[in-house]
Amino acid sequence: SPPRAGHAGSCSLEYDLAVNLVGQPLVRQQVMKGVREFLENRNPVKPLVMSFHGSTGTGKTYVSSMLVHYLFQGGLRSPYVHQFSPIVHFPHAEQIEQYKESLKSWIQGNLTNCGRSAFLFDEMDKMHPGLIDVIIPFLGPSWVVYGTNYRKAIFIFISNAGGELINEMTLDLWRARRDREEISLQDLEPAISRAVFENPQSGFWQSGIINEHLIDIVVPFLPLKHHHVKQCVTSELIQQGLEVRPDVVQEVADSILYFPEEEKIFSSTGCKTVASRISFFL
């Protein structure tokens, strides 16, 4: 099985999340807690299953790539890390039965090959309802499925579903003068569950994954404010080997749309368009 970054890895993951993940204290806390407990347990009873929720550009894909980077040599390019996108892998509704078969055998085959594998499911909000349920046998606490011990695997579901609700609630809390550092999972989780898991448009609609409580950690990504976007611009300039000029940082951050209309508190696209905008202001 692949080399795993043990405690040193989780320590550097913690550092990376603290330094490079902008404006997401709750994410940092939830992800670290989940990953640390899972890796310290030599005999987990089930795989680690996490579900990331939030609007565009808030860091969901970034955190999942950071995570696999610490757990697997080569990160997303590791042969033990598998990414699925509904648009790329499961585009046609009429072929859903075929997709179910191939998804099940792909996961089974790869877990047979290596029990410590990671599976990332992008854009769960675009996944055909019912498709994801074929992986239920791999997520629960049974000992062996189809002759494979798979309890050391990691599954991450990534979704924009629930994002609007998270934004609304963060805005309400901001209006009530509550700092984002004070927002707890208890503030958001019930609403996310309703928005995501009870939504007919969601890949989790009426899913056994939800009914059987197979998701260990729901991770809400909050909308980003103007100063967070400035931090993203600064780190992007550094990454591109460019000079960090305060005027450029300000102009790029100002060029992004913010909501709500009157207060303009949160970026509508998070940090997603930052990299592509920089060249316009240099």
N, C-alpha and C positions, 0 to 999 in steps of 0.2 A: 504494500500500500504506500501512498505517497508520503514524503516527509511532512510532518505537521509542525507548525510553529507552536510550541508549548507555551509556558508561562511568559517567556521572553516575547513571544509573538503577541500574546494578548496585551502585554505591557506596551509594546510598540504600537499595537492597534489603538490602544487607549490614547497614546500620545498623538497619533495621526488624526484620530477623531477630534481630539481637543484642539489641535492646531489647524487642521485643514477643513473640517466640517463647520460651515458657518451657520450660526443662529439656531442650532438644534440641540439644546441641552437635554431634552427629553429623549431624543433618539440616542444620543451618546450613552446616557444612563441605561436605557432599556437594552440596547444592543450589547453593551459590555457585560451587563449582568447575565443576559441569556447565554452569550458565547462563553464567558468564563465558567459558569456553572456546568455547561455542557462539556467543555473540554476537560474540566477537572474530574468529571465523573468517568471512571474507567469502564463502567458497565451501564451506560444509559438504558432506560427501559424503552425509549422510543427515540426516533430521530429528532433533531431540533427543527421546528417548523416556525418560521417567522413571516409575518405579513406586513409589508411596508405600504403606507397610505399617505397621499398628499398630492397637491397640485404640481404641475410642471415646474421643473427647475429647482425643486427644494432639496434635492440630494439623494433621492431613493436609489437610483442606479449607481451613483457615486459611492454610497455607503456599501452597497452589495459588492462592488468591484474592490473596494478597500478591504472588505472582509475576506473575499477569496484570495486576494493578494497575500494576506497574512497566513492563510491556512494552506495554500498550495503554491509550490514553486511555479512561476509562470503566470500566476493569477488567472485571469479569464482565459488565457491560452493553454492552461493546464489540461491534459487529457482527462482529468478527473472532475472538471467543472463543465456543466452542461447548461446551455441557455436555450430557452424556448420563447418564441414570439408568436402570438396567434396569427399575425399577418403573414409572417414568413413560413411558419411550420404548419399552421392549421387554417388556411385561408377559405376553404369551401365548406359551407354548412352541410351540403349533401354528402360529404365524405367523412362525416363525424365518426361513423363506426370504424372505418379504416384507421382514422387518426387515433382512436382509442386503443386499437390493437397495437399500432406501432409505438405509441407513447409507453404503453405498459411494457412491451418487450424491450424497448430501449432502456428504460429505467432498470428493469430486472437484469438485463445483460450487463449494464455498467456497474450495478451493485454487486453482481457476482464477481466481476473483475476486480472491484475495489470497494469495500464497505464504507470507506471514508470518502464519499463523493459528495459534490454539491450540485444542486439542481435549482436554477433560477428561472422563474416564470414571469416574463415581462408582460405588462399591459393586461393584467387579469380582467380588467373591465371590458376588454374586447374578446375575451375567450368565450367560445360557445358554451352555454350552460350544459352541464352534464359531462362534458369532456374530461374535466379535471378529476371527476370522481373515480376514474380508473386507477388513480394512484393511491386511493385510500388504504389499500392493504399495506402500502409501504410506509405509511405515516403513523400508524397506531402502535400500541405496545405488544403486538404478538411477537413471539420469539423469532420465528423463521417464516418467511414467505417464499413459496416456491423454492425451498431449499437454500435460500439466501439469508444470511444474517445482515440486516441493513440498519441496525439501530444507531450506527455512528454517522449516518448521512445527515446532510443539512439541506433543507428545502426553504427557498425564499420566494415569496409571492410579492410582486410589485404592482401597484395599482394607483391610478389617479382617482378611483372611486373613493368617495368620502372626502376628497380634497376641498370641495366647495363648503361642505359642512365644517371641516376643520378651520377653514378660512373665516367663516362666519363666527364661529365660537371664539377664535383668537381675537377677532375684531371686537366682539362683545366684551371680552376680558380686558382688552386694551382700553376700551371706553370706560370700563369700571376701574381703571387705573391699576390693573394687575399686570405685573411684569411677566414676560414670557418665561423667565426663570422659575416663576411660581406656578406655572401651569402643570398640572399633574395628569397622569394617565387616567385617573378617575374622572377628571373633568371632561375628557374626550371620548373614552372608550365606548360608553353606551350609545352615543350618537353615531360613532363610526360603524359600530355593529349594525345599527338600523340602516344606515346609508349604503352599506356595502353588502351585507349578508342577506338583507330582506329586499334587495333590489332586483327585479326580473331582468334588468339589463346587465347584471354583473355575472362574471364567470363563476361566482360562488353561490348563485341563486339556487336555493333549496338543496345545497350541497351537503352530502354526508360529512364532508370535512368540517363543516360548521356544526351540524347536528351532533356529531360525535366529539366535539370540542378538541379537534386534533391540532389546532393552531396554538402554539405555546405562547407566542408574544405578538401582540398587535402593536406596531410602531407608527405613531402619527408624526408626519413631517409638517411643521408649521410654515405659514407663508413668511417670506423674508422682507425685512424693512430696508429702507434706503441705505442705512449704514452697513447692512449685511452685503448689499449689492456692491458697495464700494470695496469691501474686503475681498469679494470675489474678483473684482477688476484688478485690484492690487496683486493678488496671487496669480492671476492669469498673465499679467505683464511680466512678473518674475519668471513664470514658467516659460514664456516665449522669449526670455532673455532680453526684455525691453526695459528701458528706463521707467521707473515709477514716478510719473509726473502728476502732482496733485490736480492740476487742471484737467488732464486727460481722465484721471479717475473720476473726477466730479462730472465731466461732460458725458462719459459713457453711462454712469449711474443715472444722470438726469434724462438720458435719451430713452429710458425704458418707461413703459406705462405702469402707473400705480393705481390701486383702487383702495377704498371706494372713491367715486367721482369727486366728492367734496374734500375729504381729508387727505387723500392720496398717501396712505400709510404703507401698503404692501405692494410689492412688485407682482405684476400679473403673470410674469414668466419666470419668477425666481431669478436664478443666475444663468438660466439656460442659454440666453442669446449673447451673454457677455463676450465670449471668445470671438464671435463673428463680428461684433460691433467695434472692437478695438481699432482695427485698421482705418476706420472712417475718421478717427479723431487724432491720428498721429501726424 
